[in-house]
Amino acid sequence: MREGFQDDLDRLDGKLATMADAAAEAMRRATQALLTADLPLAEQVLSADDELDQLRAACEEDAYALLALQAPVARDLRGVLAVVYCAEKVERMGDLAAHIAGTVRRRHPDPTVPAELEAVFAELGRETAGMADRVAGLIRAGGQGGYAELSRTDETIDALHARVLATITAPSWPHDQRIAVALTLVTRFYERFADQAVSVSKRLDFAATGDLPG
């Protein structure tokens, strides 16, 4: 029974890792759409979000079935419960990428990001998508040891977020205030995406070790 349970848990982890892969790809595409005002690409991100929702539902269904049929304890129980917790967080990451794509849709055909902030948002996109990639790798590798690394990256995201806010609230800001409002929301989506990735890594570390980092 133990071997069969481990196979089921490995498959469950695989679904969760696939979700993290999808969240990373969604963030890459959303950022590209944001920087290029590419409406068709933004629509792809919005459409793909439904698939991530379905993956979350499948993860939860499988996890609850394992809990009911196998009654795991200790590390096994932490592993199953971590999938339920993390699936919700990763789905939220996908939602946040979709929110960025939704901004592209609302602003189209006008661009959202002015030229002087393009590099900052490109970096936000690279760093946050990389965090989702790292989450996927942690899930596939057993979940331990990523919290400190992702927390450091989160600090980078926070600094970029602050940089955007400082720019758009400066007296010298030359653009329409509607653009400033849109950018305030968008940079917050990146910041929250990073927070969710850190939260996932923290729970994965706990599932693997029984100790909550922080």
Secondary structure, 3 states (H helix, E strand, C coil): CHHHHHHHHHHHHHHHHHHHHHHHHHHHHHHHHHHHCCHHHHHHHHHHHHHHHHHHHHHHHHHHHHHHHHCCCHHHHHHHHHHHHHHHHHHHHHHHHHHHHHHHHHHCCCCCCCHHHHHHHHHHHHHHHHHHHHHHHHHHHCCCCCHHHHHHHHHHHHHHHHHHHHHHCCCCCCCCHHHHHHHHHHHHHHHHHHHHHHHHHHHHHHHHHCCCCC
